Amino acid sequence: MTAFPFWSNKNKFRDLVSRLPFTLTMLALLVIAALTTNTTFQTITHHWLNRTGFAPNDLWYGNIERMFTSALVTSGRVVFWEALFFVAFAVGLAEWLTGWKRTAATFWGVHLLALILLSLIISLGLHQLHDFGLEAAEVARDVGPSAGYFACLGLVSAQMKRPWNWVSGGLLFAMFVIILFMPAAAGENAQVKFSADLAHMLAFPLGWFSSLIGSKRL
């Protein structure tokens, strides 16, 4: 009789692992990366930022590996814990609703596509960015899995029943647009903020519309 709760909890854990393998893998990778870079309670150092971060310019120099490493490292401290929460929430919910294959494809596919589009937009709009003092955004390095988990948030939004899928998608996208044009906070790097906010604004609708691949839902 005393062993029954143990086996029950063990089975529940196995069910959770079998239902959310991608989410749990991403959480584990984030923790391992944070322990390696000492960013669980500390801010990322310039050494690790330069080693793992991605800047739009990296795409044109063929530093493709940074597109992957940047998604596994955060800038540290509160941002690390926020990343864990959003991966657990947005990626976990997307995987629970759509399965690990679609969720993994959405996370990594949109993350990579958003960075490519980000690089193109910043390179093509470099003259206009210069007028706003944001020309350095081309070489400003950033880290974090936010493009991936916001893409999964878009996927979750699209799973809602009509018209709430369109309402939630429209409201959240409008929020990302507003945040993009908000000024940087005191002490915040304006170039990094612009690049990150633009990546988020691209990733969310891409994740939303990715739900239409292989589906007839609108």
C-alpha positions, 0 to 999 in steps of 0.5 A: 500500500505504501508503494502505490503513491510512489509508483503513481507519481513515477507514472505521472512523471513518465507521462509528463516526459512523454508528453513534453519531451521538447520543452523539457529538453529546452529547459535542460539545455538552458540550465546547462548553458546558464551553469556553463556561462555562470548566468543563473544569478550573474549577468553574462560577461562580454567573453560569453556574449561575444562567443555565443551571441548573434548580431545581424552582421554574423549572417553575412560572415557565415557565423551560422553557429551563433544562430543556435548558440544564441538561443540557448544562452541568456543575458543572465540573472532575472532574464534567465529565470524569465526565459525558463518561465516562458519556455515552460509556459509558451513552449510547453503549452504549444507542445501539449496542444500540437505535439513535440514535432510541430512545436520543435519545428516552430521554435527552431524554424521561426527562430532561424527565419526571424534572425535571417529576416532581422539581418536582411531588414537591418542591412537594407534599412541601415541608412534609415537606422542611421537617422535614428542612431541605431546603425550599430544594431548591425553589429550589436550581439544579443542572446536568448530564446525569446524569438522561439518561445514567442513563435510558440506563443503565436502557435498557441494563440492560433489554436484558440477557437474563432474569433479568439485566435484572430483577436488574441493574435491581433492584440498580441501583435499590436503589443509587439509593435508598440514595444518596438517603438518604445524608447530604451529604458535608462541603461538599456542598449538601444541597438540591442533593444531594437534588434530584440523587439524586431525579432519578437515582432517577426517571430510571433506572427510567423509562429501564428501562421505556422499553424496553418501548415498542414491544417485547414484551420483559420 
